[in-house]
Amino acid sequence: MARFSANLSMLFTERSFLERFGAAARAGFRGVEYLGPYGFPAAEIASRLRDFGLAQVLFNLPMGDTTKGERGIACLPDRVEEFRAGVAQAVEYARALGCPTVNCLAGNPTPQTKMAEARRTLVENLRYAADHLGEAGVRMVMEPLNRFDFPGYFVTHSGRALDIIDETGSTNIKLQYDIYHMQRMEGDLAATIERLLPRIGHIQIAGNPGRHEPSVGEINFRFLIERLDALGYEGWVGAEYNPRGRTEDGLGWFSTYRAKSEG
């Protein structure tokens, strides 16, 4: 049965970051994820996880300067040293928080970057990160993002992501499949998930259009979650969406799954 984690970078943002852990637990989530833990001492986050009985499911490698719109630096040839320093930082936090999976965002090539060079840099960085995370017992995933919300992002389709993963030769990299992003880029969700499931390491959900609650919009999430259960998916499903109002007021979609997990 699917296990749900709350993305604390988007949910419960009415509270301070450290207060969101308790809010997620009270809402019935058993795991949490977020963009990154790096602004807080690992011991402080670990204490929140213990206090509320939560699993740390996933966070991202350092993504660069998010205030400038950066979503990863892994494909940037002039920032390899920064990327490698970020890998070391992620390993340290993953160990301290018991986090089994770390996501890598490729980023946006600059106008001066040749696409072949960006791909070569991404492949080399992925291999480096996967090796070092693997030594710590941590799996890496890579996530395609849609080009509408993130213009210029380097990896926008699941097939392209898997081609790049294959090029690394690493056995420690899987696909992070965000259903919202892939609905916008590819569609054919059920068939794609079934075909790629052995290579998927983490799944995220949000309604489309709007990236709001998974009860809103064109995607039949009840069907997809039931299909994941039938296929034997044992990973986490991350609730990563923009609530239309107060987070708790939009959690009606989660009540059925919470009841099953507690039954």
N, C-alpha and C positions, 0 to 999 in steps of 0.2 A: 504494500500500500504506500502511496506517495507520502513523503514527509515534507512539510512546508517550513521554509525559513523566511524570516522577515528581513528585507533590505532596509537597514536603519539609516541609510543615506537618503531614503525617500519616504519611508513610513515613520510615523510618530514624531515628525519634525516639529510638532508643537512644543516638544520638550528639548532640553539639552541632550547632547549625544549620549552621555552616560546614563541619563534617566530613561532612555529609550529601551534599554535592555529589560528593565522591569515591566515597562508597558507591553513589550512584545510577549513576555512570558505570561502576563495576566490575560492577554488576548488569546492565548492558547498556542502560540508558536513554540516549537521545541528547538529551533536553531535560528541563528542570525548571520547575516552577511552585510557587507557595506563596501564602499569604494576602497577605503584603506584605514588602518588603525594608527597611522604613523604620528598623528598629532597628540597621542596620549601614551602614557607609560604602559607597557605591556602588563605590568603587575596590576594596574588599576582596572584594565579591561578584564583580565583573568579573574579578578575578584568579582566583578559583575556577573560573569558567566557562572561562576560557582554559586553565587548567592541566589541566582534565579534558575539554576538547573538547565542552562542553555548550552547547546553545542555551537562552537564557532565553526561555521560551515565553509566560508569562503571569504577572501578579500582579494584585491588586485595588487599586482606589483605597483610600485610608485609610478604615477602617470604623468609626471612633469608638472607644469604650472596650470592647474585646472582653472585658475582665475583668468587665464588667457585663452581658455578653450581647448587646452591640450588634453587629449585622451590617449595617453601612451606615448612612449618614445622609442619603442623597440625597432622601428624601421628607419630611424634617423642615424645616418653614418657618423655625424659629428658629435653624437651623444652616447657612444658606446660605453665610455667609462662611467658616465652617470647611470646608465642602465645597469651595469654590473654592480655598482655600489647599491643600487636599489634592490637587486637580487639578494645581496647579503643582508640587507635590512629586512626584507620579507622573510628570509629563512629564520632570522632571529625572532620575529614576531610569531611566525607559524609554530615554532617550537614552544614558545611561551604560552600560546593560546590553544595548543592542541588542534590547530587548523589543518585539515587533511588536503585542502585544495587551494591553489592560488591561481588567479586569472591573469593573463597577459593581454593587454590592449596594444595593438600594433602602432596606432598613432597616424598622423597625417604627414606625408612627405612634404617638404618645403618646395616652393616653385623651382628651386635650383637643384633639387635632388632628382637624379635619373631613376626611372622606375626599376630598372634592373639592379641598380645599386641599392635601392630601398629594399627590394626583395632579398638580395644577398645578405644585407645587414640583418633583416628580420630573421632569416633562417639561422644565421650564426648566433644571434642573441637568444632565440628560442632554444637552440641546442644547449647553449651555455646555461641558461636558466633552468631548463629541465634537468640537466645533470646535477646542478648544485641543489636544487629542491629535492631531487630524488635521493641524494645522499642523506638528506634530513628526513626521508620518509614522506615527502609531500609531493602530491601529483600536481601537474600544471595543466591548465586548460587555456585555450585561446578563443576569443569571442569575436565573431563578425558583428558589425553594427550597420544599421541602415544609412544610406547616403542622403536621405531626406533630413533627418535630424542631425546628422554628422557629415556634412559635405566634405569631400576630400579624404575621408577615412580610407585606409589602405586595403582593408579586408572587409568586404561587404556581403559575401555569399558563403554558404556552408561548403560548397565544393571547392572554392578557392582556398578557404581556410585549411581544408583537409589536404589539398595538394601541397600547400606550404608545410604542413605538419609532416607529411610523408617525406618531403625533401630533407627535413632535419635528420631523418633516420632514427629519431628517438622513440622509445617505447613508453616514455613518461609524459606524453602530451595527448590530451583529448580535446574534444570540441565542447565549448560552452554554447549551448543552443538556447538563445533567447527567442521565445516564440513571437514576441512583438516585433523584434527586428526582422525575423525571417518571414513573417507574414507580409511585411512591407516590401521585402526584397524578392521573395520566392513564392510564397503561398504553398499550396499542396502540403499542408503541415503534417497531417496524419501519415501519409505515405512516406514523406521525407524522414519523419521521426522514426518510423518503423525500420526503414532502410539503414539509417545511420546510428541507431540506438547502441550498437556495440562500441561505437566510437564517441559517444556522448558522455561527458563526465559531469555535467551540471546543466540544469534547465531553469530558465526564468520565464515569468509570465507577466503580461499586462494586456489590458484590452486595447483594441484598435478599432476606430481611430481615437487619438487623444492620449494614449498611454496611461489610461486610468484603471480603475478596478477591473479585474478579469470577469466581472459580471456585466460589463458594459461593452457594447460594440458587436462586431461581426464574427468574432471567434467563439466557437462552441467549446469552451474550456471543460465543461462537464464531460463531453465526449472524449476530449483529448486526455484528460486525467484518468478516466476509466480505461482508455486504451493503454496508457502507460502502465497501469496496474495489471492489465491483462497480459502485457508483454513482459512483465516481471522487472520493470525498472526499479532499482533499489537505491537510486541516488536521491538527492534533494531537489525540490522545486522551490525556487526563490521567488517570493512576491516582490517584484521590483516595478512599482508603478507610482504615478502621481495621484494621490487621493484627491477627489473632487472637493472634499471638505475635511472635517476632522477625521483622522485615520480610523478611529473606532467606529464612527458612524457609517463607514463604508465596508465593514467586514462581514456583512451578511453572506457574501459568497463563501466565506471561510467556515461558516457554522457547520455545514454538512461534513466537511473533512475533519474538523476539530472533533465532532461527535464520534466519528469513526475511529480516530486515533485514540480517543479516551475510552472507547467501548470495550 
